[in-house]
Amino acid sequence: MAELPGHLGASLAVKVNGTDYELVVTSLWSDLASAGHFEQGAFDDAVVKPSTQKLLKSFDLKVEYFETLVTTGILEKG
């Protein structure tokens, strides 16, 4: 993902709930068109590699897009 034009960064967060772990991936893009590099079906279809799917109990089939209004100190343009 880091090599794709318009990619500004990504993060992986975890929420522990007993013995389950919820992972949340957030990727940042310079514009909505750049985020479309992953488009295989509908624009909001999640792209999860088969090798990654095998490691997960479940995963979302759709992604959500948000427009960033303000950021502080965590982004660096490579």
One Martini backbone bead per residue (centre of mass of N, CA, C, O) as a GRO file, in nm:
protein
   78
    1MET     BB    1   0.057   0.064  -0.019
    2ALA     BB    2   0.302   0.267   0.007
    3GLU     BB    3   0.349   0.266  -0.325
    4LEU     BB    4   0.101   0.424  -0.371
    5PRO     BB    5  -0.053   0.671  -0.500
    6GLY     BB    6  -0.152   0.890  -0.227
    7HIS     BB    7  -0.014   0.769   0.010
    8LEU     BB    8   0.012   0.868   0.374
    9GLY     BB    9  -0.090   0.614   0.549
   10ALA     BB   10  -0.104   0.389   0.845
   11SER     BB   11  -0.308   0.187   1.074
   12LEU     BB   12  -0.306  -0.033   1.372
   13ALA     BB   13  -0.568  -0.145   1.575
   14VAL     BB   14  -0.661  -0.258   1.913
   15LYS     BB   15  -0.927  -0.460   2.069
   16VAL     BB   16  -0.986  -0.596   2.380
   17ASN     BB   17  -1.216  -0.892   2.431
   18GLY     BB   18  -1.085  -1.088   2.613
   19THR     BB   19  -1.007  -1.330   2.361
   20ASP     BB   20  -1.062  -1.095   2.172
   21TYR     BB   21  -0.966  -0.928   1.858
   22GLU     BB   22  -0.986  -0.600   1.732
   23LEU     BB   23  -0.921  -0.483   1.410
   24VAL     BB   24  -0.798  -0.157   1.283
   25VAL     BB   25  -0.784  -0.010   0.966
   26THR     BB   26  -0.602   0.285   0.863
   27SER     BB   27  -0.613   0.491   0.577
   28LEU     BB   28  -0.426   0.741   0.395
   29TRP     BB   29  -0.529   0.993   0.155
   30SER     BB   30  -0.517   1.255  -0.068
   31ASP     BB   31  -0.765   1.107  -0.214
   32LEU     BB   32  -1.029   0.926  -0.326
   33ALA     BB   33  -0.901   0.818  -0.589
   34SER     BB   34  -0.657   0.676  -0.453
   35ALA     BB   35  -0.833   0.461  -0.293
   36GLY     BB   36  -0.916   0.304  -0.574
   37HIS     BB   37  -0.684   0.085  -0.609
   38PHE     BB   38  -0.874  -0.155  -0.475
   39GLU     BB   39  -1.077  -0.181  -0.688
   40GLN     BB   40  -1.304  -0.466  -0.780
   41GLY     BB   41  -1.579  -0.351  -0.721
   42ALA     BB   42  -1.704  -0.186  -0.516
   43PHE     BB   43  -1.580   0.089  -0.355
   44ASP     BB   44  -1.671  -0.053  -0.054
   45ASP     BB   45  -1.499  -0.294  -0.087
   46ALA     BB   46  -1.319  -0.510   0.071
   47VAL     BB   47  -0.956  -0.581   0.097
   48VAL     BB   48  -0.872  -0.926   0.161
   49LYS     BB   49  -0.650  -1.137   0.180
   50PRO     BB   50  -0.652  -1.475   0.190
   51SER     BB   51  -0.418  -1.500   0.400
   52THR     BB   52  -0.567  -1.316   0.608
   53GLN     BB   53  -0.843  -1.455   0.636
   54LYS     BB   54  -0.725  -1.717   0.781
   55LEU     BB   55  -0.659  -1.540   1.057
   56LEU     BB   56  -0.965  -1.475   1.073
   57LYS     BB   57  -1.282  -1.491   1.204
   58SER     BB   58  -1.346  -1.194   1.089
   59PHE     BB   59  -1.484  -0.950   0.843
   60ASP     BB   60  -1.533  -0.683   0.666
   61LEU     BB   61  -1.694  -0.612   0.348
   62LYS     BB   62  -1.682  -0.308   0.425
   63VAL     BB   63  -1.607   0.031   0.381
   64GLU     BB   64  -1.508   0.346   0.510
   65TYR     BB   65  -1.540   0.697   0.442
   66PHE     BB   66  -1.331   0.980   0.524
   67GLU     BB   67  -1.286   1.316   0.592
   68THR     BB   68  -1.020   1.510   0.664
   69LEU     BB   69  -0.987   1.801   0.872
   70VAL     BB   70  -0.772   1.709   1.105
   71THR     BB   71  -0.423   1.718   1.196
   72THR     BB   72  -0.151   1.584   1.416
   73GLY     BB   73   0.195   1.504   1.400
   74ILE     BB   74   0.168   1.200   1.225
   75LEU     BB   75   0.236   1.315   0.944
   76GLU     BB   76   0.435   1.202   0.663
   77LYS     BB   77   0.586   1.290   0.371
   78GLY     BB   78   0.777   1.061   0.171
   0.00000   0.00000   0.00000
